[in-house]
Amino acid sequence: MVSPLRSSSFEWPTLVVIGTTQRDSLDTNTIAALSLESSQLAEHEIKLDTGDLWQLRLVNQVLWVPDEASELQLRLCVCAHASLAGHRASGPTLDSLVAFCWWTTMEKDVQFFVDRCLDCASVSGGAPRPLGEALHSAKPNGLLHWDYLFMGDSKTGDKYLFVIKCDASKLVWLFPSMEATAVFTKDCLLQWFAVFGVCYEWVSDQGTHFKNQVMAVLQHVLGAHHHFTTARCPWANGTVEVVMRQLLRLFRACLSEWLMLIMNQLPSPSLGGVAPVTAMSGRPAMSPLDTIILPGSLKSATLAEIESMQRANIDQAREALDAMHKEMNATNSLKRDRARKAHNKKRGMQMAQFVVGDYVLYQDVWQHHRAKLRTTWCGPAVVTAVASSWLYEVKNLITGDDKEAHASRLKFYADKSLHVSEDFKEHVAHNSEGYEVEAIVDARYVAAKKAYENSWEPAATIKEDVSVTLKKFCAKKGSSAIIEQIAKAYFTLE
């Protein structure tokens, strides 16, 4: 039950109940009576349900609870820990119980009870996870990272910046756009490929403008590999997220004098002091001083001399680029290793070791917009597959949906021996991401926005929250013109 102390079915552990339990235990265990003492207090002389008088037994001046009375012990733990007791840690909970009663395994049982308290586990923090390896490339244009950055309204109508970053050279190309779409993403990538050549390794998040049929066709035609990072884990694509943070800082600080290519002209510490434009193309970085015209004289040369100098310069540039790329790769690897080791040495760092069948609490897996006073952790959910030490597939106990989740978004709750009752599921649903949608009834136009909505919720929101339910609804009532438009906008018609 969600709140045992507020439930009419909860049986309070009264002195009569404790006395009855003591009498029943001593009837079968005469040895325990030798270490007990009878209370001399008047309030400890109680009348049992049978009408007999019973003097409560004490151990070290507190009430004795038989070791086999597990149900009574559980109810005592609930009273000392839940509701107005404040859901405190195991130490204060144990102190409250020790001042009132005693049984042999009290300390161990209280620790287990507090660890399994779903209310406490849903609001407490999880263990920090060590960093793993991300995808990287040793050569320029060997691996591309990209993402959209929302910039807000502008005079030109553009709201987004599409950011493409080369992993090895750190070269960044920015494309302003009015909206984040798959077609615009494709056009920008083709423009990059036309300038620098086709890159066959891509990394992005799982946004609908990246994970769709348009991008799948482009990937298939080029024979490329598209790696999608885990949802709700921006650090998994940290190579481009760093650029996002720098862009926002730069726009906020230097909005009036922003130069679109200034970042590519500045030396990068991770490249050993080489500018990204130099690492990518071999050209020296530009400077404001380059606009100063210096006087010079023209030199005459034959066509053969020009061709000879061009070949020599090309060979020299190739050798210089090869040497620079080796040095860049060594510097990059060293910095990443140092940063990873420094992070993994932090206090409390633990590697996740979940196995199939474990029950885990989850955070920001099915939904990431939550009210301020809602619980931090939801669930539990059950682990159904292990992809790696960082990626797990979990199943929602309420909806039955499977989802891939990062280890940092999961926290151990119980092993596979956990008994999942209907009351337990009600508690899980009570602290889940939001209200459970049983069915979608109908759809209608919104006159003010001229958009498609269902039951006062935008179709886009319903698609994100209950995608399967919306798809079934569209398939069932697809004859409506409005519903056909929703299906075309959000699903591939079969």
Secondary structure as UniProt FT lines:
FT   HELIX           4..6
FT   TURN            8..9
FT   HELIX           15..28
FT   TURN            30..31
FT   HELIX           32..35
FT   STRAND          37..38
FT   HELIX           42..44
FT   STRAND          45..47
FT   TURN            49..50
FT   STRAND          53..55
FT   STRAND          57..59
FT   TURN            60..61
FT   STRAND          62..64
FT   TURN            67..68
FT   HELIX           70..81
FT   HELIX           83..85
FT   HELIX           90..98
FT   TURN            99..100
FT   STRAND          101..102
FT   TURN            104..105
FT   HELIX           106..116
FT   HELIX           118..121
FT   TURN            122..123
FT   TURN            140..141
FT   STRAND          144..150
FT   TURN            155..156
FT   STRAND          160..166
FT   TURN            167..169
FT   STRAND          172..177
FT   HELIX           182..196
FT   STRAND          201..204
FT   TURN            208..210
FT   HELIX           213..222
FT   STRAND          225..228
FT   TURN            231..232
FT   HELIX           234..237
FT   HELIX           238..254
FT   HELIX           255..257
FT   TURN            260..261
FT   HELIX           262..265
FT   HELIX           269..271
FT   HELIX           276..281
FT   HELIX           288..291
FT   HELIX           303..344
FT   TURN            347..348
FT   TURN            356..357
FT   STRAND          359..362
FT   TURN            372..373
FT   STRAND          378..386
FT   STRAND          391..396
FT   TURN            397..399
FT   STRAND          402..406
FT   HELIX           407..409
FT   STRAND          410..414
FT   TURN            416..417
FT   HELIX           422..430
FT   STRAND          444..446
FT   TURN            447..450
FT   STRAND          451..454
FT   TURN            455..456
FT   STRAND          457..458
FT   HELIX           459..465
FT   HELIX           467..476
FT   TURN            478..479
FT   HELIX           481..490
//
